Amino acid sequence: MASPQGLSRLTNAMHHIQDFNSIQLDHCYLTIGSFDGVHRGHQEIIKGLVSDAKADGVPSVALTFFPHPSAVLLERKPIFYLTSPDEKADLLGAMGVDHVITQRFDLTLARVSANSFLDTLQDRLGFRRLWVGEDFAFGFQREGDQRFLKQASEERGFELIVVPPVFVDNEVVSSTRIRNALRVGEVALAAEFLGRFFSITGVVVTGSDRGKRLGFPTANLRIEEGRAYPSPGVYVCLAEVAGRRWNAVTNIGVRPTFEESQEIVTVETHLLDFQGDLYNQEIRLAFIERLRDEKRFSNSAALISQINHDIDQARHILDTTVERENV
């Protein structure tokens, strides 16, 4: 069972820096990567980095990038980010990383050679040990691959540690695999790869109030553009609002019972046993399990009956599968 970690923003003494030109260290241990999702494969890299840095009394640094290089180089849109830069930094900081650098990636940076990039990193960070994944490459046309780094480590005097991939059920854990799981609504599988429940955060905006008139008021969330979310359907969730947690049932889709031609996907959640005004508040949803596909009902009575059934199922799932003491 995945941990509910990540439902709340997690911080420690980590410093989140927006540009590596804004930091100057005499020495550190370093890792570089996109780290979107901070999944179990990324976590293996971070664990080694942090453990060794603490043992040797040096700062640990994670250098990551935004936008994702593929968004710039391959013009892939939308990207469907698993985490925002701040969420990523929070997760890395929660694992003990001292400095997270979210470097802006653009065409200028993409044209920098691998050697020049290492020059800059050694000048700014003075890194003595570098952790990377097996598929990591950097610099112009990805020339800074594992072979390049092995030679560079000998010439420049830093230690290179290449971390092998992590497997779950004979599959390599990757951000792409997690996105693919979300695209078909497999939120439980995504959680296995992430090592925690997949979550999204949004601000509550004005909706049609149709759920309220049916007796099930919903909060309609405005989700940041480019963020990943599960495929249309109904999901069991845990919601966090202003530091409090609530059981929730969330619908993602186009509300087919009432909307004849809507193409915009909406995320609306019903917080069980909640009373109050949620407008303009931020809600974080952790997705526990998929209940069913979104579907059209013949009338409001049939929809109400289904919603009641969904809520009963959600309560049972949350009572029996989520370790509440850890939430």
Steps between C-alpha positions, in 0.01 A plus 500: 500500500635841407572750770279809529820708511471800275142586596636790703776732389821366647783733592817498702809718494529450123583807290314523168704698248378607156839535327837336564661842451335594832694247704867466587628196688856391569405134485193279487362168384279541194231330296355624172175403332145602414364308801138555390284322755793415730401136449659191652781499245586860583473420869778240473730767360402752767540251786859429400578867451358611833639207699856555376480878531385480861764238585777715351365831630456668160193667345279298267378668182237392247508685168181473300345685209180677398351493244574138424768480228263313267256791517773729367690273263215289363221755556291240681181657628338432731772341710273370781740569786461266795624772737536875487846645568398592857349158567811332364721716722282421803529127436875515451536715810291253699754232410778713645644686201658825617483702177258451210583698187217534248692627200304651215553291187498688171664479159801695624569244771429217256786620277756494783750219459530233767854614583397864538208399719730301727734800515213713629384240752848447639551875526166565674465183705841340534338157489714201595254218439227474235196266502311434175260243362606254232318685223623848599658725238550875479659772289465581132341208314522295823875455455549475878400136528629237741812432292581871490448536875728206582783662308420846641500368856855370456623820338324740735540309824143430607342164579219378275224276636257356246183370662318213325126523430238384748251231396143446616341175381773462237440850362752783515369789708497816288309827477374396157360172637321689776348745251380208290340341807317825577379532141300178547396575858731251671560719804583206727773390258630857479521501879709181495749663266501828692524347845216727610153596374491714188369845585398823331430840646249754379316813604122478542317707240134574438309217336142437393387400854325204341653263754371713784149491357526121483601488866872437436684833490826478306809716486607574144878523479708712268804284423826651385549472124725214398438292814432129474168368625324165480275412208127586519323300768400494865768459767538447872718776639640654813474878500692757697355845560663756728691231686204266552434172320173373364379189321387591151349372177636673190362513147728576208332551166242696308182432706320311218162483675461878475750627243412433138814637336753582770858421401683650797593243761398599853623379838232521766510339842241433768646510851312253716343645815636848424294814551624845413620728222797384295515770232852631428654246736773261394421128510749220459357169383678168549354232272449165674296288262289522185133416551355508151486671161313822455164427339173658399188436713144514375386738774605672821353226719721238341803723542421562868467127559840441337664779700371350825644165392833667414515661844426170675778333301741782576436480874560126495822531298638777719408317820659174391796588279643828627700506819328797653752542779762589239291762322 
